Amino acid sequence: MPVFSNIATVQPGSGVVFIDFGFIDPQTLMHLARLGQPGVEIPQAVSGILACRVVLGLDTIANLANQLNHLLRNATAAQARAGNAGANAPESAAEHAGE
């Protein structure tokens, strides 16, 4: 069963890396994003749930980093293609309107 997380932290250890996955209420995240704006108070505490803690060796972390970078490059390229397709559609429609 998947464990849902909307926040993660990474902490180095001796030859290992600790990755903590947690869950913070989305409304609290939105409030935290507004910190520093006029009239927004800093909360005394933020409640969250530690969903999972994973300890990985450095070789496994390097492999995970490669996989994540590959995934992000593909996702960025797909977004760029989708953006270009959407940007080109109005031009194409306008070109055909004059025909």
FIVOVEX-152516 format. One line per field, with one value per atom (N, C-alpha, C): x, y, z; residue in one letter; residue number from 1; atom name. Coordinates in Angstrom, 1 decimal. Layout:
X X, ... .
Y Y, ... .
Z Z, ... .
rest A, ... .
nr NUM, ... .
atom CA, ... .
This chain:
X 0.8, 0.0, 0.9, 0.6, 1.4, 1.3, 2.4, 2.4, 2.4, 1.4, 1.4, 2.3, 3.0, 3.9, 3.8, 3.9, 4.0, 5.1, 6.0, 7.2, 8.3, 9.5, 10.7, 11.9, 12.6, 13.9, 15.0, 16.2, 17.4, 18.4, 18.9, 19.9, 21.1, 22.3, 23.5, 23.8, 24.3, 24.8, 26.2, 26.7, 28.0, 27.9, 28.2, 28.1, 26.7, 25.7, 24.3, 23.6, 22.4, 21.6, 20.2, 19.7, 18.3, 17.4, 16.3, 15.3, 14.0, 13.4, 12.2, 11.1, 10.0, 8.9, 7.8, 7.1, 6.1, 4.9, 3.9, 2.6, 2.2, 2.0, 1.5, 0.2, -0.8, -2.1, -1.9, -2.4, -2.2, -2.6, -3.6, -3.9, -2.8, -2.1, -0.9, 0.2, 0.4, 1.5, 1.2, -0.1, -0.4, -0.2, -0.5, -0.2, 1.3, 2.1, 3.5, 4.1, 3.5, 4.0, 3.8, 2.8, 2.5, 3.3, 4.2, 5.0, 5.8, 5.9, 6.7, 5.9, 4.6, 3.7, 3.1, 2.8, 2.2, 0.9, 0.8, -0.4, -0.4, 0.6, 0.6, 1.4, 0.8, 1.5, 2.3, 3.4, 4.2, 3.5, 3.2, 2.6, 3.6, 3.0, 3.9, 4.4, 3.6, 3.9, 3.2, 3.8, 3.2, 3.1, 1.8, 1.6, 1.7, 2.4, 2.6, 2.8, 2.8, 3.0, 4.2, 5.1, 6.2, 5.6, 5.6, 5.0, 6.0, 7.3, 8.2, 9.6, 10.5, 12.0, 12.7, 13.6, 14.3, 15.8, 16.6, 18.0, 18.7, 19.5, 20.1, 21.6, 22.3, 23.8, 24.1, 25.3, 25.7, 25.5, 25.9, 25.7, 24.3, 23.4, 21.9, 21.4, 21.9, 21.5, 21.9, 23.1, 23.6, 22.7, 22.3, 21.5, 20.1, 19.6, 18.3, 18.3, 19.4, 19.6, 19.6, 20.3, 20.3, 18.9, 18.2, 16.8, 15.9, 16.0, 15.1, 15.5, 16.8, 17.2, 16.7, 16.7, 16.2, 14.7, 14.0, 12.6, 12.2, 13.0, 12.7, 13.0, 14.1, 14.4, 13.3, 12.8, 11.7, 10.4, 10.1, 8.9, 9.0, 10.2, 10.4, 10.3, 10.9, 10.8, 9.4, 8.6, 7.2, 6.4, 6.7, 5.9, 6.3, 7.5, 7.9, 7.2, 7.2, 6.5, 5.0, 4.4, 3.0, 2.7, 3.7, 3.5, 3.7, 4.6, 4.8, 3.7, 3.1, 1.9, 0.7, 0.6, -0.5, -0.3, 1.0, 1.3, 1.2, 1.5, 1.4, -0.1, -0.9, -2.3, -3.0, -3.0, -3.7, -3.1, -1.8, -1.2, -1.7, -1.8, -2.2, -3.7, -4.5, -5.9, -6.1, -5.2, -5.3, -4.9, -3.9, -3.4, -4.5, -5.2, -6.2, -7.5, -7.7, -8.9, -8.8, -7.6, -7.5, -7.6, -7.7, -7.7, -9.1 .
Y -1.2, 0.0, 1.2, 2.2, 3.4, 4.3, 5.0, 5.9, 7.3, 8.1, 9.5, 10.4, 11.3, 12.2, 13.5, 14.7, 15.9, 16.8, 16.2, 16.9, 15.8, 16.1, 15.2, 16.0, 15.4, 16.0, 14.9, 15.4, 14.5, 14.9, 13.9, 14.2, 13.2, 13.7, 12.8, 12.1, 10.9, 10.1, 9.6, 8.8, 8.2, 7.1, 7.4, 6.4, 6.1, 6.8, 6.6, 7.9, 7.9, 9.1, 8.7, 9.6, 9.4, 10.3, 9.6, 10.4, 10.2, 11.3, 11.3, 11.9, 11.1, 11.5, 11.8, 12.9, 13.3, 13.8, 14.0, 14.6, 15.7, 16.9, 18.1, 18.5, 18.8, 19.2, 20.3, 20.1, 21.0, 22.5, 22.7, 24.1, 24.7, 23.9, 24.4, 24.7, 23.9, 24.2, 25.5, 25.8, 27.0, 28.2, 28.0, 29.1, 29.3, 28.3, 28.4, 29.1, 28.9, 29.5, 31.0, 31.5, 32.9, 33.6, 32.9, 33.5, 34.6, 35.7, 36.8, 37.9, 37.6, 38.5, 39.3, 40.6, 41.4, 40.8, 40.8, 40.2, 38.8, 38.0, 36.6, 36.3, 35.6, 35.3, 34.0, 33.9, 32.7, 31.7, 30.5, 29.6, 29.1, 28.9, 28.4, 27.0, 26.2, 24.8, 24.4, 23.4, 22.9, 21.4, 20.9, 19.5, 18.7, 17.6, 16.8, 15.3, 14.5, 13.0, 12.5, 11.9, 11.2, 9.9, 10.0, 8.8, 7.7, 8.0, 6.9, 7.5, 6.7, 7.0, 5.9, 6.3, 5.4, 5.7, 4.7, 4.9, 4.1, 4.9, 4.3, 4.5, 3.6, 3.7, 4.7, 5.2, 6.2, 5.7, 4.5, 3.9, 3.9, 3.6, 3.5, 4.9, 5.9, 7.3, 7.8, 7.4, 7.9, 7.3, 6.0, 5.4, 6.1, 6.4, 7.0, 8.4, 9.2, 10.5, 10.4, 9.4, 9.3, 9.0, 8.1, 7.8, 9.0, 9.8, 11.0, 12.0, 12.2, 13.2, 12.8, 11.5, 11.0, 11.3, 11.0, 11.2, 12.7, 13.6, 15.0, 15.6, 15.1, 15.5, 15.1, 13.9, 13.5, 14.3, 14.5, 15.3, 16.7, 17.3, 18.7, 18.7, 17.8, 17.7, 17.5, 16.7, 16.4, 17.7, 18.5, 19.7, 20.7, 20.8, 21.7, 21.4, 20.1, 19.6, 20.0, 19.8, 20.1, 21.6, 22.4, 23.8, 24.3, 23.7, 24.1, 23.7, 22.6, 22.1, 23.1, 23.5, 24.4, 25.8, 26.2, 27.6, 27.6, 26.5, 26.4, 26.3, 25.7, 25.5, 26.8, 27.9, 29.1, 29.6, 29.5, 30.0, 29.2, 27.9, 27.0, 27.3, 27.5, 27.8, 29.2, 30.2, 31.5, 31.4, 30.6, 30.4, 29.8, 28.8, 28.1, 29.0, 29.9, 30.8, 31.7, 32.0, 32.9, 32.2, 30.8, 30.0, 30.0 .
Z 0.0, 0.0, 0.0, -0.9, -0.9, 0.4, 0.7, 1.8, 1.2, 1.5, 1.0, 1.7, 1.0, 1.6, 0.7, 1.4, 0.7, 1.1, 1.9, 2.3, 2.6, 2.3, 2.5, 3.0, 3.9, 4.3, 4.1, 3.9, 3.7, 4.8, 5.5, 6.5, 6.3, 6.3, 6.1, 7.4, 7.3, 8.4, 8.1, 8.9, 8.7, 7.7, 6.4, 5.3, 4.8, 5.4, 5.0, 4.9, 4.3, 4.2, 4.8, 5.7, 6.2, 5.4, 4.9, 4.2, 4.9, 5.4, 6.1, 5.2, 5.0, 4.3, 5.3, 5.1, 6.1, 5.3, 6.1, 5.6, 6.5, 5.8, 6.5, 5.8, 6.6, 6.0, 4.9, 3.8, 2.6, 3.0, 3.8, 4.2, 5.0, 5.9, 6.6, 5.7, 4.6, 3.7, 3.0, 2.6, 1.9, 2.9, 4.2, 5.2, 5.3, 5.3, 5.4, 4.2, 3.0, 1.8, 1.8, 2.7, 2.7, 3.8, 4.6, 5.6, 5.0, 5.8, 5.3, 4.7, 4.3, 3.8, 4.9, 4.7, 5.7, 6.3, 7.6, 8.3, 8.5, 8.0, 8.2, 9.4, 10.4, 11.7, 11.5, 12.2, 12.2, 13.2, 12.8, 13.8, 14.8, 16.0, 17.1, 16.8, 16.2, 15.9, 14.6, 13.9, 12.7, 13.0, 12.9, 13.1, 11.8, 11.9, 10.7, 11.2, 10.3, 10.6, 9.8, 10.5, 9.9, 9.2, 7.9, 7.2, 7.0, 6.9, 6.6, 6.8, 7.3, 7.4, 6.6, 5.7, 4.9, 5.1, 5.4, 5.5, 4.3, 3.5, 2.3, 2.4, 1.8, 1.6, 0.5, 0.5, -0.5, -1.9, -2.2, -3.5, -4.0, -3.0, -3.3, -3.6, -2.8, -2.9, -4.3, -4.7, -6.1, -7.1, -7.0, -8.0, -8.0, -6.8, -6.7, -7.3, -7.1, -7.7, -9.2, -9.7, -11.2, -11.7, -11.1, -11.5, -11.4, -10.3, -10.2, -11.2, -11.4, -12.5, -13.8, -14.2, -15.4, -15.5, -14.5, -14.4, -14.6, -13.9, -14.0, -15.4, -16.0, -17.4, -18.3, -18.2, -19.1, -18.8, -17.6, -17.2, -17.7, -17.6, -18.1, -19.6, -20.3, -21.8, -22.2, -21.5, -21.8, -21.6, -20.6, -20.3, -21.4, -21.8, -22.9, -24.2, -24.5, -25.7, -25.7, -24.5, -24.3, -24.4, -23.9, -24.0, -25.4, -26.1, -27.5, -28.4, -28.1, -28.9, -28.6, -27.4, -27.1, -27.6, -27.6, -28.1, -29.7, -30.3, -31.8, -32.3, -31.4, -31.9, -32.3, -31.5, -32.0, -33.3, -33.5, -34.7, -35.9, -35.7, -36.7, -37.1, -36.1, -36.3, -37.0, -36.6, -37.3, -38.7, -39.0, -40.4, -41.2, -40.7, -41.5, -41.6, -40.7, -40.8, -42.0, -42.5, -43.6, -44.9, -44.9, -46.1, -46.7 .
rest M, M, M, P, P, P, V, V, V, F, F, F, S, S, S, N, N, N, I, I, I, A, A, A, T, T, T, V, V, V, Q, Q, Q, P, P, P, G, G, G, S, S, S, G, G, G, V, V, V, V, V, V, F, F, F, I, I, I, D, D, D, F, F, F, G, G, G, F, F, F, I, I, I, D, D, D, P, P, P, Q, Q, Q, T, T, T, L, L, L, M, M, M, H, H, H, L, L, L, A, A, A, R, R, R, L, L, L, G, G, G, Q, Q, Q, P, P, P, G, G, G, V, V, V, E, E, E, I, I, I, P, P, P, Q, Q, Q, A, A, A, V, V, V, S, S, S, G, G, G, I, I, I, L, L, L, A, A, A, C, C, C, R, R, R, V, V, V, V, V, V, L, L, L, G, G, G, L, L, L, D, D, D, T, T, T, I, I, I, A, A, A, N, N, N, L, L, L, A, A, A, N, N, N, Q, Q, Q, L, L, L, N, N, N, H, H, H, L, L, L, L, L, L, R, R, R, N, N, N, A, A, A, T, T, T, A, A, A, A, A, A, Q, Q, Q, A, A, A, R, R, R, A, A, A, G, G, G, N, N, N, A, A, A, G, G, G, A, A, A, N, N, N, A, A, A, P, P, P, E, E, E, S, S, S, A, A, A, A, A, A, E, E, E, H, H, H, A, A, A, G, G, G, E, E, E .
nr 1, 1, 1, 2, 2, 2, 3, 3, 3, 4, 4, 4, 5, 5, 5, 6, 6, 6, 7, 7, 7, 8, 8, 8, 9, 9, 9, 10, 10, 10, 11, 11, 11, 12, 12, 12, 13, 13, 13, 14, 14, 14, 15, 15, 15, 16, 16, 16, 17, 17, 17, 18, 18, 18, 19, 19, 19, 20, 20, 20, 21, 21, 21, 22, 22, 22, 23, 23, 23, 24, 24, 24, 25, 25, 25, 26, 26, 26, 27, 27, 27, 28, 28, 28, 29, 29, 29, 30, 30, 30, 31, 31, 31, 32, 32, 32, 33, 33, 33, 34, 34, 34, 35, 35, 35, 36, 36, 36, 37, 37, 37, 38, 38, 38, 39, 39, 39, 40, 40, 40, 41, 41, 41, 42, 42, 42, 43, 43, 43, 44, 44, 44, 45, 45, 45, 46, 46, 46, 47, 47, 47, 48, 48, 48, 49, 49, 49, 50, 50, 50, 51, 51, 51, 52, 52, 52, 53, 53, 53, 54, 54, 54, 55, 55, 55, 56, 56, 56, 57, 57, 57, 58, 58, 58, 59, 59, 59, 60, 60, 60, 61, 61, 61, 62, 62, 62, 63, 63, 63, 64, 64, 64, 65, 65, 65, 66, 66, 66, 67, 67, 67, 68, 68, 68, 69, 69, 69, 70, 70, 70, 71, 71, 71, 72, 72, 72, 73, 73, 73, 74, 74, 74, 75, 75, 75, 76, 76, 76, 77, 77, 77, 78, 78, 78, 79, 79, 79, 80, 80, 80, 81, 81, 81, 82, 82, 82, 83, 83, 83, 84, 84, 84, 85, 85, 85, 86, 86, 86, 87, 87, 87, 88, 88, 88, 89, 89, 89, 90, 90, 90, 91, 91, 91, 92, 92, 92, 93, 93, 93, 94, 94, 94, 95, 95, 95, 96, 96, 96, 97, 97, 97, 98, 98, 98, 99, 99, 99 .
atom N, CA, C, N, CA, C, N, CA, C, N, CA, C, N, CA, C, N, CA, C, N, CA, C, N, CA, C, N, CA, C, N, CA, C, N, CA, C, N, CA, C, N, CA, C, N, CA, C, N, CA, C, N, CA, C, N, CA, C, N, CA, C, N, CA, C, N, CA, C, N, CA, C, N, CA, C, N, CA, C, N, CA, C, N, CA, C, N, CA, C, N, CA, C, N, CA, C, N, CA, C, N, CA, C, N, CA, C, N, CA, C, N, CA, C, N, CA, C, N, CA, C, N, CA, C, N, CA, C, N, CA, C, N, CA, C, N, CA, C, N, CA, C, N, CA, C, N, CA, C, N, CA, C, N, CA, C, N, CA, C, N, CA, C, N, CA, C, N, CA, C, N, CA, C, N, CA, C, N, CA, C, N, CA, C, N, CA, C, N, CA, C, N, CA, C, N, CA, C, N, CA, C, N, CA, C, N, CA, C, N, CA, C, N, CA, C, N, CA, C, N, CA, C, N, CA, C, N, CA, C, N, CA, C, N, CA, C, N, CA, C, N, CA, C, N, CA, C, N, CA, C, N, CA, C, N, CA, C, N, CA, C, N, CA, C, N, CA, C, N, CA, C, N, CA, C, N, CA, C, N, CA, C, N, CA, C, N, CA, C, N, CA, C, N, CA, C, N, CA, C, N, CA, C, N, CA, C, N, CA, C, N, CA, C, N, CA, C, N, CA, C, N, CA, C, N, CA, C, N, CA, C, N, CA, C, N, CA, C, N, CA, C, N, CA, C .
